[in-house]
């Protein structure tokens, strides 16, 4: 019987289960721990219907999750398709279509990027997220974050929240002189190839929460990166080309004016009453703390 990477890992684990297999950021991971995580990855993928011969793309940097998932895929007899986590939309789309991937495993930070190209990859059924959470920069000098909480019945299905809010933001931007904005599906509103707004949607019990973040002026992330460390791969995606209303029209709109117009559009599009709220005390405190640390 020929040996596979999966059987080799099982054999090595039996012989060296307490020996160090990986060393990452000051932490050691034994062969037993590695094999256990690989088994969990395999079981999770099997639960999604991934079977022998299926292609599973891996868009992960050099982190332990890469190893866990790689061996988990081998245990199912599926085919791992790892590729550079620095790739952009068109490159990712080409690779996924070329291999016929049924699933992709990537960092949580890349969720919006994958969602933006997902409809262009017919074979892609599952997006499996791991690692760090999505980073969104919100500063009063350059951006505006608006959170909308509505009942699920407001949308036929949660996926519609992306499409309908995306169309609403395109209309909002047009009212401030940005007429070239477009939105295809989940992820970002763009002008040309540059992002000018981001949409995040989450479900909580019977509610849907939509976070819409707009760039009103040029975004400066240098201060934030002084206190928030991210891997180069994540930083690259965070710092993807962006633009703003001020850069495109020569004028930064007033926050209150943007919110007022957005409220009008929400009422008009969704037929709901809107009750405005302010940032909570703890949220304000956390934001001010980050700013103070950045100034040191």
C-alpha positions as CSV (number, residue, x, y, z in Angstrom):
1,X,0.0,0.0,0.0
2,X,1.5,3.4,-1.0
3,X,2.0,6.0,1.6
4,X,0.3,9.3,1.5
5,X,1.1,12.6,3.3
6,X,-1.8,11.8,5.6
7,X,-0.6,8.3,6.6
8,X,3.0,9.7,7.0
9,X,1.7,12.2,9.5
10,X,-0.2,9.5,11.4
11,X,3.0,7.4,11.6
12,X,5.2,10.3,12.6
13,X,2.7,11.3,15.3
14,X,2.7,7.8,16.8
15,X,6.5,7.9,17.0
16,X,7.1,11.5,18.0
17,X,3.7,12.6,19.4
18,X,5.3,14.8,22.1
19,X,8.1,16.2,20.0
20,X,7.9,19.7,18.6
21,X,6.5,19.8,15.0
22,X,6.0,23.6,14.6
23,X,7.3,26.7,16.2
24,X,5.3,29.9,15.7
25,X,5.6,33.3,17.4
26,X,7.2,31.8,20.5
27,X,4.8,28.8,20.8
28,X,5.6,25.2,20.1
29,X,3.1,22.8,18.6
30,X,3.7,19.1,19.0
31,X,3.0,16.4,16.4
32,X,0.0,15.2,18.4
33,X,-1.5,18.7,18.5
34,X,-0.8,19.2,14.8
35,X,-2.5,15.9,13.9
36,X,-5.5,16.6,16.1
37,X,-6.0,20.0,14.4
38,X,-5.6,18.3,11.0
39,X,-8.3,15.8,12.0
40,X,-10.6,18.6,13.1
41,X,-10.0,20.4,9.8
42,X,-10.8,17.2,7.8
43,X,-14.0,16.6,9.8
44,X,-15.1,20.2,9.3
45,X,-14.5,20.0,5.5
46,X,-16.2,16.6,5.4
47,X,-19.2,18.2,7.1
48,X,-19.4,20.6,4.2
49,X,-19.5,17.7,1.7
50,X,-15.9,17.9,0.6
51,X,-14.8,14.4,-0.6
52,X,-12.0,12.7,-2.4
53,X,-10.8,14.5,-5.5
54,X,-12.5,17.8,-4.6
55,X,-10.3,20.9,-5.0
56,X,-9.9,23.1,-1.9
57,X,-8.1,26.4,-2.4
58,X,-5.9,27.8,0.4
59,X,-5.2,31.5,0.6
60,X,-3.3,31.6,3.8
61,X,0.0,33.1,5.0
62,X,2.7,31.1,6.9
63,X,0.6,30.4,10.0
64,X,-0.2,27.0,11.8
65,X,-3.7,27.0,10.2
66,X,-2.0,26.5,6.8
67,X,-0.4,23.3,8.0
68,X,-3.6,22.1,9.8
69,X,-5.8,22.6,6.8
70,X,-3.2,21.3,4.3
71,X,-3.0,17.9,6.1
72,X,-6.8,17.9,6.8
73,X,-7.4,18.1,3.0
74,X,-4.9,15.2,2.5
75,X,-6.9,13.1,5.0
76,X,-10.0,13.4,2.9
77,X,-8.1,12.6,-0.3
78,X,-9.1,16.0,-1.6
79,X,-6.7,18.2,-3.5
80,X,-5.1,21.3,-1.8
81,X,-4.6,24.3,-4.0
82,X,-2.5,26.8,-2.0
83,X,-1.7,30.2,-3.6
84,X,-0.2,33.5,-2.7
85,X,-2.2,35.4,-0.1
86,X,-1.0,38.7,-1.7
87,X,-3.0,38.0,-4.9
88,X,-5.8,40.4,-5.9
89,X,-9.3,39.8,-7.2
90,X,-8.6,38.9,-10.9
91,X,-5.8,36.6,-10.0
92,X,-7.8,34.8,-7.3
93,X,-10.8,34.5,-9.7
94,X,-8.6,32.9,-12.4
95,X,-7.0,30.4,-10.0
96,X,-10.3,29.3,-8.4
97,X,-12.0,28.8,-11.8
98,X,-8.9,27.1,-13.3
99,X,-8.9,24.4,-10.5
100,X,-12.7,24.3,-10.0
101,X,-12.4,24.8,-6.3
102,X,-15.5,23.8,-4.3
103,X,-14.1,25.6,-1.2
104,X,-11.6,28.2,-0.2
105,X,-9.9,28.5,3.2
106,X,-8.6,32.0,4.0
107,X,-8.2,34.6,6.7
108,X,-11.3,36.3,8.1
109,X,-9.8,39.6,7.0
110,X,-10.1,38.5,3.3
111,X,-13.8,37.7,3.6
112,X,-14.9,40.8,1.7
113,X,-12.4,40.3,-1.0
114,X,-13.6,36.7,-1.7
115,X,-17.3,37.8,-1.5
116,X,-16.6,40.4,-4.2
117,X,-15.5,37.8,-6.7
118,X,-17.6,34.9,-5.5
119,X,-20.3,35.2,-8.1
120,X,-17.6,35.0,-10.8
121,X,-16.6,31.5,-9.5
122,X,-19.5,29.1,-10.2
123,X,-17.9,26.1,-8.6
124,X,-17.2,27.8,-5.3
125,X,-19.7,26.6,-2.7
126,X,-17.9,27.3,0.6
127,X,-15.7,30.1,2.1
128,X,-14.0,28.9,5.3
129,X,-12.6,31.6,7.4
130,X,-9.9,31.4,10.1
131,X,-7.4,33.7,11.8
132,X,-7.8,37.4,12.5
133,X,-11.0,39.4,12.3
134,X,-11.8,41.9,9.6
135,X,-10.1,45.3,10.1
136,X,-12.1,48.4,9.3
137,X,-10.5,51.8,10.0
138,X,-12.9,54.5,11.2
139,X,-11.5,57.9,12.0
140,X,-13.6,61.1,12.3
141,X,-11.1,62.9,10.1
142,X,-11.6,60.8,7.1
143,X,-14.4,58.2,7.4
144,X,-17.9,57.7,8.6
145,X,-19.3,54.4,9.9
146,X,-23.0,53.9,10.0
147,X,-24.6,50.9,11.6
148,X,-28.2,49.9,10.6
149,X,-30.0,47.3,12.7
150,X,-33.2,46.0,11.3
151,X,-35.5,42.9,11.6
152,X,-34.7,40.0,9.3
153,X,-38.0,40.4,7.6
154,X,-36.7,43.7,6.1
155,X,-34.9,41.6,3.5
156,X,-36.1,38.5,1.7
157,X,-32.8,36.9,2.6
158,X,-29.7,38.1,4.4
159,X,-27.7,38.1,1.2
160,X,-30.1,40.8,-0.2
161,X,-28.8,43.2,2.5
162,X,-25.5,43.5,0.7
163,X,-27.1,44.2,-2.7
164,X,-29.7,46.6,-1.5
165,X,-27.4,48.6,0.8
166,X,-24.8,48.6,-1.9
167,X,-27.3,50.2,-4.3
168,X,-28.3,52.7,-1.6
169,X,-24.7,53.7,-1.1
170,X,-24.2,54.2,-4.8
171,X,-27.2,56.6,-4.8
172,X,-25.9,58.3,-1.7
173,X,-22.5,59.0,-3.3
174,X,-24.2,60.3,-6.4
175,X,-26.0,62.9,-4.3
176,X,-22.6,64.2,-3.2
177,X,-21.2,64.4,-6.8
178,X,-19.6,60.9,-7.1
179,X,-21.4,59.6,-10.2
180,X,-18.9,56.9,-11.1
181,X,-19.4,54.6,-8.1
182,X,-20.5,51.0,-8.7
183,X,-21.4,48.0,-6.6
184,X,-21.5,44.5,-8.0
185,X,-22.1,42.3,-4.9
186,X,-20.8,41.6,-1.4
187,X,-17.9,43.7,-0.3
188,X,-16.9,47.2,-1.4
189,X,-18.4,50.1,-3.3
190,X,-15.8,51.2,-5.8
191,X,-14.9,54.0,-8.2
192,X,-12.9,52.5,-10.9
193,X,-10.7,50.0,-9.1
194,X,-10.5,52.0,-5.8
195,X,-12.7,51.3,-2.8
196,X,-14.8,54.2,-1.5
197,X,-17.1,52.3,0.9
198,X,-17.3,48.9,2.6
199,X,-20.3,46.9,3.7
200,X,-20.4,44.3,6.4
201,X,-23.5,42.3,7.2
202,X,-24.1,40.0,10.3
203,X,-27.1,38.1,11.7
204,X,-28.0,38.2,15.4
205,X,-31.0,36.1,16.3
206,X,-34.0,37.9,14.6
207,X,-31.9,40.9,13.6
208,X,-29.6,41.9,10.7
209,X,-26.8,44.4,11.4
210,X,-25.4,46.3,8.5
211,X,-22.2,48.3,8.9
212,X,-21.5,50.8,6.1
213,X,-18.2,52.6,6.2
214,X,-17.6,55.5,3.7
215,X,-14.4,57.3,3.0
216,X,-15.1,61.0,3.1
217,X,-11.5,62.2,2.9
218,X,-8.1,60.6,2.3
219,X,-7.5,57.8,4.8
220,X,-4.3,57.9,6.9
221,X,-3.6,54.6,8.7
222,X,0.0,55.3,9.8
223,X,-1.1,56.2,13.4
224,X,-3.2,53.1,13.8
225,X,-0.5,50.7,12.6
226,X,1.7,52.1,15.4
227,X,-0.5,50.3,18.0
228,X,-2.2,47.6,15.9
229,X,0.1,44.9,14.4
230,X,-1.0,42.9,11.5
231,X,0.8,40.5,9.2
232,X,2.1,41.9,5.8
233,X,-0.6,39.9,4.0
234,X,-3.4,41.5,6.0
235,X,-1.9,44.9,5.8
236,X,-1.7,44.6,2.1
237,X,-5.4,43.9,1.8
238,X,-6.3,46.6,4.3
239,X,-4.3,49.1,2.4
240,X,-5.7,48.2,-1.0
241,X,-6.2,51.3,-3.3
242,X,-8.9,53.5,-2.0
243,X,-10.4,56.9,-2.7
244,X,-12.8,59.3,-1.1
245,X,-15.5,61.9,-1.8
246,X,-13.1,64.7,-1.1
247,X,-10.5,63.4,-3.5
248,X,-13.1,62.9,-6.3
249,X,-15.1,66.1,-5.8
250,X,-12.7,68.5,-4.0
251,X,-15.0,68.8,-1.0
252,X,-15.4,66.8,2.2
253,X,-19.1,66.5,3.1
254,X,-20.2,67.2,6.7
255,X,-20.9,64.0,8.7
256,X,-24.3,65.2,9.7
257,X,-25.2,65.9,6.1
258,X,-24.2,62.4,5.0
259,X,-26.1,60.8,7.9
260,X,-29.2,62.9,7.2
261,X,-29.2,61.9,3.5
262,X,-28.6,58.3,4.4
263,X,-31.5,58.2,6.8
264,X,-33.8,59.6,4.1
265,X,-32.6,56.9,1.7
266,X,-33.1,54.1,4.2
267,X,-36.7,55.3,4.9
268,X,-37.4,55.6,1.2
269,X,-35.8,52.2,0.2
270,X,-36.8,50.0,3.1
271,X,-40.0,51.7,4.3
272,X,-38.9,51.7,8.0
273,X,-38.7,54.3,10.7
274,X,-35.2,55.3,11.7
275,X,-34.2,56.1,15.2
276,X,-30.7,57.6,15.4
277,X,-28.3,56.7,18.2
278,X,-24.8,57.8,19.4
279,X,-21.6,55.9,20.0
280,X,-21.7,54.2,23.4
281,X,-19.4,55.3,26.2
282,X,-17.2,52.2,26.1
283,X,-16.8,52.5,22.3
284,X,-15.8,56.2,22.7
285,X,-13.4,55.2,25.5
286,X,-11.8,52.5,23.3
287,X,-11.4,54.8,20.4
288,X,-9.8,57.6,22.4
289,X,-7.4,55.1,24.1
290,X,-6.2,54.0,20.7
291,X,-5.6,57.6,19.6
292,X,-3.7,58.4,22.8
293,X,-1.4,55.3,22.4
294,X,-0.8,56.3,18.7
295,X,0.4,59.7,19.9
296,X,3.1,58.3,22.1
